[in-house]
Amino acid sequence: MSIEMAELNVLIIEPSTTQQKIIERDLQGLGINYIDHAQTGQEAIDSIKEYVPDLILCAYYLSDMTGDELIHQLRQDPEAHDLLFLLISSVTDIRQLDSVKQAGVVGILPKPFKAEDLSNALKSTLTHLNPNQIELDFYDMEMLKVLIVDDSPMSRKHIRKTLSGMGFEHLMEAENGQQAVDIMQSEYFDLIVTDYNMPEMDGKELALYIREQSTQSSVPILMVTSESDGSRLSAVQQAGVSAICDKPFEPESVRQLIQNLLHQ
């Protein structure tokens, strides 16, 4: 059963009472009235133990921890590891934000934001809760095999959940490019979903191997990455990656990319 925006249960984690009220006002303007509040990370953790929300809206800097530390802590909790987490922050440092992206946030909303920005972020959130299934003319979705390659267990889990919601049932995982190469020696795949920055063998090296040395040289390769360096991404495309998607990603964008790749 799909969830409508007005039905969302939202937990705002924000140390500033003024900012809390601003965010709550904008949420109510979108028809959302199931709203709880927390000012610290620990308050949020205690609140989630009592009631699990559909979505967390969290500032980066809290008095007892950062939003990055909080999401990583939640990802280790069996009761809260699947929570949708939207970061609201003025932080622009790539290194700080990359850790949050790897943990599987559904979006990063900059401060200050407009009501329209929040609306768009929440619409994206709904696609995580209500993913559209992929429609293919010449494939049986139940038979397609996908290999997810990412050194972050949280990222792999986030991608697996998204792909499962789209109808994929046969999903395998590798922690880096070298492990993916080893798996591909005995398994054939219809799609590879890979990160860029990984130890042992990165996404570019994996793409080159697949295109030049493997027996699966035509398999579509989708790269889902937080990498922002244009020259590096260009080199990846030249290595044979079929499409590139940013972290955090919108499920609908990924669905369209995969559908197009498989049709091709």
Buried (B, 14 or more C-beta within 10 A) or exposed (E): EEEEBEBBBBBBBBBEEEBBEBBBEBBEEBEBEEBBBBBBBBBBBEBBEEEBBBBBBBBBEBEEBBBBBBBBBBBEEEEBEBBBBBBBBEBEEEEBBBBBBBBBBBBBBEEEBEEEBBBBBBEBBBBBBEBBEBEBEEEEBEEBBBBBBBBBEBBBBBBBBBBEBBBBEBBBBBBBBBBBBEBBEEEEBBBBBBBBBBEBBBBBBBBBBBBEEBEBEEBBBBBBBBBEEEEBBEEBBEBBBBBBBBBBBBBBBBBBBBBEBBEE
